[in-house]
Structures are given as structure tokens and as C-alpha cells.
Amino acid sequence: MIQKAGDYLQGQLPDHPNHPKGRNPYAHIAICIKSKFNASYKDIEDEKFDEVIKYIEFLKQNPS
């Protein structure tokens, strides 16, 4: 899901001065997940799978 979301967001993230060559959408998704769930996507409990999927869809619809 992260790979597909990153593919979808390629070229859609707004410019940022810390990323003069462009932003990495795959890293963006992973960092947002880690920030929201306080854990790496690999370490989130299985019970939160649906919540993580919904959040990834949210990030696709709201690139920032």
C-alpha cells in the first residue's frame, strides 16, 4: 500500500526548501505513519491494519 501510495503521490507533494531536488513520496508516507501511530509501519499492531489503510488513503487525497 505504501508503494502504491508513493507512486500515486509522485510529483504531487508541494515544494519544500529542505528538498531542492523534490520530495520523496515513499518516505513521506512512512514518516507520516510513524508520526501518527508512534511506530514504524512494520511495528504497528495487526489490529490497526484497517486504520493504517484508511490513513494512507487520507494521505493520498491530501498531499502536504
NUKE-408913 format. One line per field, with one value per residue (C-alpha): x, y, z; residue in three letters; residue number from 1. Coordinates in nm, 3 decimals. Each point is the difference from the previous one (the first is absolute). Layout:
BEGIN
X: (X | ...) .
Y: (Y | ...) .
Z: (Z | ...) .
type: (ALA | ...) .
seq: (NUM | ...) .
// end
This chain:
BEGIN
X: (0.000 | 0.283 | 0.164 | -0.325 | -0.069 | 0.353 | -0.044 | -0.328 | 0.155 | 0.303 | 0.029 | -0.302 | 0.164 | 0.053 | 0.351 | 0.200 | 0.326 | 0.158 | -0.051 | 0.135 | -0.003 | -0.359 | -0.166 | 0.003 | -0.366 | 0.089 | 0.192 | -0.279 | -0.258 | 0.225 | 0.085 | -0.366 | -0.098 | 0.280 | -0.106 | -0.371 | 0.036 | 0.323 | 0.152 | 0.156 | -0.253 | 0.167 | -0.059 | -0.368 | -0.233 | -0.199 | -0.323 | 0.067 | 0.038 | -0.328 | 0.078 | 0.342 | -0.155 | -0.255 | 0.279 | 0.202 | -0.309 | -0.038 | 0.361 | -0.057 | -0.298 | 0.174 | 0.360 | 0.193) .
Y: (0.000 | 0.241 | -0.073 | 0.064 | 0.316 | 0.123 | -0.070 | 0.192 | 0.299 | 0.021 | 0.365 | 0.109 | 0.100 | 0.376 | 0.138 | 0.041 | 0.192 | -0.298 | -0.213 | 0.196 | -0.308 | -0.088 | -0.190 | -0.378 | -0.109 | -0.348 | 0.147 | 0.252 | -0.277 | -0.199 | 0.307 | 0.103 | -0.351 | -0.007 | 0.340 | -0.087 | -0.350 | 0.057 | -0.306 | -0.110 | -0.148 | -0.338 | 0.027 | 0.105 | -0.259 | -0.210 | 0.119 | 0.349 | -0.120 | 0.154 | 0.327 | 0.018 | -0.071 | 0.278 | 0.237 | -0.083 | 0.075 | 0.328 | 0.092 | -0.075 | 0.233 | 0.273 | 0.035 | 0.239) .
Z: (0.000 | 0.083 | -0.336 | -0.191 | 0.200 | -0.068 | -0.371 | 0.007 | 0.180 | -0.229 | -0.103 | 0.206 | 0.328 | 0.035 | -0.035 | 0.318 | 0.052 | 0.180 | -0.311 | -0.299 | -0.227 | 0.093 | 0.279 | 0.035 | 0.018 | 0.133 | 0.292 | 0.054 | 0.043 | 0.236 | 0.212 | 0.026 | 0.111 | 0.257 | 0.132 | 0.026 | 0.146 | 0.199 | -0.163 | -0.325 | -0.242 | 0.066 | 0.374 | 0.004 | 0.150 | -0.248 | 0.161 | -0.141 | -0.360 | -0.120 | 0.175 | -0.168 | -0.342 | 0.053 | 0.102 | -0.312 | -0.211 | 0.189 | -0.081 | -0.369 | -0.008 | 0.205 | -0.118 | 0.222) .
type: (MET | ILE | GLN | LYS | ALA | GLY | ASP | TYR | LEU | GLN | GLY | GLN | LEU | PRO | ASP | HIS | PRO | ASN | HIS | PRO | LYS | GLY | ARG | ASN | PRO | TYR | ALA | HIS | ILE | ALA | ILE | CYS | ILE | LYS | SER | LYS | PHE | ASN | ALA | SER | TYR | LYS | ASP | ILE | GLU | ASP | GLU | LYS | PHE | ASP | GLU | VAL | ILE | LYS | TYR | ILE | GLU | PHE | LEU | LYS | GLN | ASN | PRO | SER) .
seq: (1 | 2 | 3 | 4 | 5 | 6 | 7 | 8 | 9 | 10 | 11 | 12 | 13 | 14 | 15 | 16 | 17 | 18 | 19 | 20 | 21 | 22 | 23 | 24 | 25 | 26 | 27 | 28 | 29 | 30 | 31 | 32 | 33 | 34 | 35 | 36 | 37 | 38 | 39 | 40 | 41 | 42 | 43 | 44 | 45 | 46 | 47 | 48 | 49 | 50 | 51 | 52 | 53 | 54 | 55 | 56 | 57 | 58 | 59 | 60 | 61 | 62 | 63 | 64) .
// end
